[in-house]
Amino acid sequence: MRQHMSERLANRGIKLWAMVPVFCAILILASPVEAQTRIAVLDFELRDLTLDPNTPEEIDRTGSIRGMLEEVLVARGNYTTVNIDSSVQANANAATGYLFDHFDVAAELGKQHGADYILVGRVHKASFLFVYFMVHMVDTRTKQLVGNYITEVKGPQKKLTIKGVESLVEKIHRTLHPK
């Protein structure tokens, strides 16, 4: 006669409920893991239109934004940053603002380094009172602009700079993961 699976397990001294953790583990291991989005972040360029342009403080702040942006993206979760060396970026940038304005060239640079998206940033300083952090997010597969973000930052303090970067990351996240 045919015995049911639970009867056969019981005959062998195995309770069916004891198998539940094993089945759960199998389901967890078999479920697909969501791949992390690979984002390349380039060094930001400074466009300083003030009467005293390119002060050492503003150059330092501009130079710190890439690292902050990478850190906040990774901390946000589901993102991996792709490193593109500054010298490689400089070679691809035919002139100041070239990669910012030429999505196809920026996309190719990101694609060569295995990124899904590339972020090309600029600090636009028109006043001593505020600056704009501007970022173009380009899809490396389609070579299309998928995000144009601008965040106003009032003041040069580091705590304000990080708030501006956090604002950019939230905008990027909303583009990649709409509700």
Summary of the structure (lengths in Angstrom):
residues: 179
radius of gyration: 24.4
end to end distance: 55.0
largest distance: 94.9
contacts: 490
relative contact order: 0.15
helix: 46%
strand: 24%
